[in-house]
Amino acid sequence: MKALVTGLHGFTGRYLEQELVKNGYEVYGLTVERERERERERERPRGGPV
């Protein structure tokens, strides 16, 4: 069987993945790349005087 887990690398997603694999599932997942988001946030121009 196959399973799709959203938030695969989140708090519960990683444990859910382990349990599904133990039970014979083929696991696919979606996750947010937090580090990439932080880098983009730092690069965004801010309002106010420079």
C-alpha positions in Angstrom: 0.0 0.0 0.0 1.0 3.6 -0.4 0.6 6.6 2.0 0.9 10.3 1.5 1.9 12.2 4.6 1.7 16.0 4.7 4.2 17.6 7.1 6.5 14.6 6.7 9.4 16.1 8.7 7.2 17.8 11.3 6.6 16.7 14.9 4.2 13.8 14.2 5.0 13.2 10.6 8.4 11.6 11.2 6.9 9.1 13.7 3.9 8.4 11.4 6.4 7.7 8.6 8.3 5.2 10.7 5.2 3.3 11.7 3.8 3.2 8.2 7.1 1.8 6.9 7.2 -0.8 9.6 3.7 -1.9 8.5 4.7 -2.3 4.9 3.6 1.0 3.4 5.4 2.9 0.7 5.5 6.4 2.1 5.5 9.7 0.2 5.5 13.0 1.8 5.3 16.7 1.6 7.2 19.1 3.8 8.1 22.8 3.9 11.7 23.8 3.5 12.0 26.1 6.5 15.6 27.1 6.0 14.9 28.3 2.5 11.9 30.3 3.7 14.1 32.0 6.4 16.7 32.9 3.7 14.0 34.5 1.6 12.7 36.4 4.5 16.2 37.9 5.2 16.5 38.9 1.6 13.2 40.8 1.4 13.6 44.5 1.5 12.2 46.2 4.6 10.3 49.4 4.8 11.7 52.5 6.4 14.9 54.5 6.0 18.0 52.8 4.7 
